[in-house]
Amino acid sequence: MDLFDGELGGRDDNHADVGGSCSWVTVVIVGFLVLVVVLANWLWDQLHRLI
């Protein structure tokens, strides 16, 4: 089952798929969240170096 449906028209069928896949929207959101965590960790380390 998709976390988000990346197509504009939505889902064509009403049944849930078993063991589905990720859409590109999910991949972009997860990648963005990983980037935010890495940047926050880097900024935290820089803050501690100044103190």
C-alpha positions as CSV (number, residue, x, y, z in Angstrom):
1,M,0.0,0.0,0.0
2,D,1.4,3.4,-0.9
3,L,2.0,6.0,1.8
4,F,1.1,8.7,-0.6
5,D,-0.2,8.4,-4.1
6,G,2.0,10.5,-6.4
7,E,-0.4,10.6,-9.3
8,L,-2.7,13.6,-9.7
9,G,-5.7,11.5,-10.4
10,G,-5.5,9.5,-7.2
11,R,-6.0,5.7,-7.0
12,D,-7.9,3.9,-9.7
13,D,-9.0,1.0,-7.6
14,N,-10.5,0.8,-4.1
15,H,-8.8,-2.3,-2.7
16,A,-5.6,-2.2,-0.7
17,D,-2.5,-3.8,-2.3
18,V,-0.6,-6.3,-0.3
19,G,3.1,-5.5,0.3
20,G,3.1,-2.5,-1.9
21,S,5.7,0.1,-2.9
22,C,6.7,3.6,-2.2
23,S,5.8,6.5,-4.4
24,W,8.2,9.3,-5.3
25,V,6.4,11.6,-2.9
26,T,7.4,9.2,0.0
27,V,11.0,9.0,-1.2
28,V,11.3,12.9,-1.4
29,I,9.7,13.3,2.1
30,V,12.0,10.7,3.7
31,G,15.1,12.2,1.9
32,F,14.1,15.7,3.1
33,L,13.7,14.5,6.7
34,V,17.1,12.8,6.6
35,L,18.6,16.0,5.3
36,V,17.0,18.0,8.1
37,V,18.3,15.6,10.8
38,V,21.9,15.7,9.3
39,L,21.8,19.6,9.2
40,A,20.4,19.8,12.7
41,N,23.2,17.5,14.0
42,W,25.9,19.6,12.2
43,L,24.5,22.9,13.5
44,W,24.4,21.4,17.1
45,D,28.0,20.4,16.8
46,Q,29.0,23.8,15.5
47,L,27.2,25.4,18.4
48,H,29.1,23.3,20.9
49,R,32.4,24.2,19.3
50,L,31.7,27.9,19.9
51,I,30.9,27.4,23.6
